[in-house]
Amino acid sequence: MKKVYFLQTCDTCRRILKEVNIDGFEQQEIKTNAITTAQLDEMYKLSGSYEALFNKRARLYKSMDLKNKDLSEADFKQYLLEEYTFLKRPVFIVENDIFIGNSKTVIEKLKEKIG
């Protein structure tokens, strides 16, 4: 399975999608096609943590003052399902590997994996 979750309005996502060979990838734009509980659970199984999928740089994270709250994994899951901007993006799934976010290290590992 090859899949990518991204946000069309995100410049970084668009740049990475151009930079990486996404031929054969199922593409899901998360604003118009929200992630489901089953999809989030699949990402959780691969990453081991809802917090790892959570974007702590989201404007809403700051405006809701979530950094000063003690959030559980259940809280992270709930926020991820309620608001698409909380998903750290892009998220690539390649077979049984998950690549979360846009750091250079993550993108380099993704490129190595897909060749």
C-alpha positions in Angstrom: 0.0 0.0 0.0 1.2 3.5 -0.9 -0.8 6.4 0.4 -0.2 10.1 1.2 -2.3 12.4 3.4 -1.7 16.1 2.6 -3.2 19.5 2.6 -3.6 21.2 -0.8 -3.3 24.7 0.7 0.0 23.9 2.5 3.0 25.2 0.5 5.3 22.7 2.2 3.0 19.8 1.2 2.9 20.9 -2.4 6.7 21.3 -2.5 7.3 17.8 -1.1 4.7 16.2 -3.4 6.6 17.7 -6.4 9.9 16.6 -4.9 9.0 13.0 -4.2 7.9 10.4 -6.8 4.3 9.8 -5.9 3.5 7.6 -8.9 1.3 4.8 -7.6 0.3 6.6 -4.4 -3.3 7.0 -3.4 -3.6 10.7 -2.5 -6.0 12.0 0.2 -6.5 15.7 0.6 -7.4 16.0 4.3 -9.4 19.2 4.2 -11.9 18.0 1.5 -11.7 14.3 2.5 -11.3 14.1 6.3 -9.4 11.2 7.8 -11.5 8.5 9.3 -11.2 6.8 12.7 -10.0 3.6 10.8 -7.4 5.6 8.9 -6.1 7.3 12.0 -6.0 3.9 13.8 -3.9 2.5 10.9 -1.5 5.5 11.3 -1.4 4.9 15.0 -0.4 1.2 14.5 2.4 2.2 12.3 3.7 5.2 14.4 2.9 3.8 17.9 1.5 7.2 19.0 -1.2 9.7 18.3 1.1 12.4 19.7 3.6 11.5 16.9 0.9 12.4 14.4 0.0 15.6 16.1 1.1 19.0 14.7 2.1 21.1 17.7 2.9 24.0 15.4 -0.8 24.4 14.3 -2.2 27.9 15.0 -5.2 26.2 16.8 -2.8 24.4 19.1 -1.5 27.8 20.3 -4.9 29.6 20.4 -6.5 26.7 22.4 -3.4 26.8 24.8 -3.0 23.0 24.4 0.7 23.2 25.3 -0.3 24.0 28.9 -2.6 21.0 29.1 -1.7 17.5 30.0 -3.0 15.7 26.9 -3.4 11.9 26.8 -3.2 9.7 23.7 -7.0 9.7 23.7 -7.0 13.5 23.7 -4.6 13.6 20.8 -6.8 11.1 18.9 -9.9 13.2 19.5 -8.3 16.4 18.4 -6.9 14.7 15.3 -10.4 13.5 14.3 -12.0 16.9 15.0 -9.6 19.2 13.2 -7.6 18.4 10.1 -5.0 21.0 10.8 -3.8 19.0 13.8 -2.4 16.3 11.6 1.3 16.7 11.1 1.7 16.6 7.3 2.3 15.2 4.9 1.9 11.6 6.1 3.2 8.9 3.7 2.5 5.3 4.2 4.6 2.9 2.2 3.9 -0.8 2.9 4.4 -1.1 6.7 6.4 2.1 7.1 5.0 5.6 8.0 6.7 8.9 7.3 5.3 11.8 9.3 5.9 15.4 8.7 8.2 17.5 6.6 11.6 17.4 8.2 14.5 16.8 5.9 15.4 13.6 7.7 11.9 12.1 7.2 11.8 13.1 3.6 15.2 11.7 2.9 14.2 8.3 4.5 11.0 8.4 2.4 13.0 8.9 -0.8 15.3 6.1 0.1 12.3 3.8 0.7 10.5 4.5 -2.6 13.7 4.9 -4.7 
